[in-house]
């Protein structure tokens, strides 16, 4: 059994209830214990975010982002989307991340509707990332390394079913902070 701090879950709930700064989110991340790759539960994980004012804030969720799927350390789907109740993996290279924060939210929501029709142009069955133990902010913990993009998602454990993630993407001044909860329905 992995020991976790009950205060981590309480602090995460407090930060999710309001907009927080990147510094507050990173302070929580730094206070949480590492989670080795061997302890990442396989299956689907449902995604949400901490609103730190990052350009991605609200964009992924509004566009239909569902979360991530870990089949094994070398078989990872970093972007799952859901449209009309269907969850499917998307090739991250086909997602226009550079437009995040530049398109009004109404346009983002419209793209979610279009994704239902264009799903097969974005969908992939091939894994597009892998899990490795990586040092980040002075701690070795599980990280998801994208195969074709300069992105590494670093994870810390909030509790047995919850991870706090930090997306480290080349060219972004501040990281995007997100939450993953194990999807027991998958």
C-alpha positions, 0 to 999 in steps of 0.5 A, a space after each residue: 500500500 502506498 502512503 499518501 497524504 490526506 491533505 494532498 486530496 484536500 488541497 487539490 479539492 480546494 485548488 479545483 474549486 477556484 482559479 489558482 496560480 501556477 505557483 500554487 499548483 506546482 507547490 501542491 505537485 511538489 508536496 505529493 509523493 512520487 508514483 513509480 511507473 510500476 504503480 500506475 494502474 492500467 486502464 483509462 484515466 479520466 482527465 480534468 484540469 486546474 485552472 491556472 490561467 494557462 492558455 490550455 485552461 478550459 480548451 481541452 475539456 471543452 473540446 471533448 478531452 476524456 483523459 488518458 489510457 495506460 495499457 502497459 509502460 510502452 502502450 499509452 494513449 495520451 489523448 482520449 476524446 469522447 463524443 456522443 458517449 464514444 471514447 477513442 484515442 486521438 493522434 496528438 500530432 493531429 491536435 492543433 495545440 498551437 491554437 489553444 488560447 487563440 480561438 474563442 471558447 464558442 469555436 472550441 465547443 463547435 470543434 467538439 461537435 465537428 470531432 464527431 464527424 471527423 473522428 476517423 481523421 484524428 483517431 488512432 489505434 496505435 499507442 503514441 506515448 510511453 511511461 518512464 521514470 523521469 526526474 522532474 523538479 528534483 523527484 523521480 516519478 512516472 512520466 508520459 513521454 509523447 512519441 512525436 511531440 516535445 511533451 512530457 507529462 509528469 505525475 505525482 500521486 494524490 491517492 490510489 485513484 488520483 494523479 496530479 499531472 504537469 504537462 511540460 511542453 517545449 515553448 510554453 512558459 508555464 506548465 499545464 496542470 491536470 488531474 487524472 482519476 482512474 476510470 473504474 467503468 472502463 
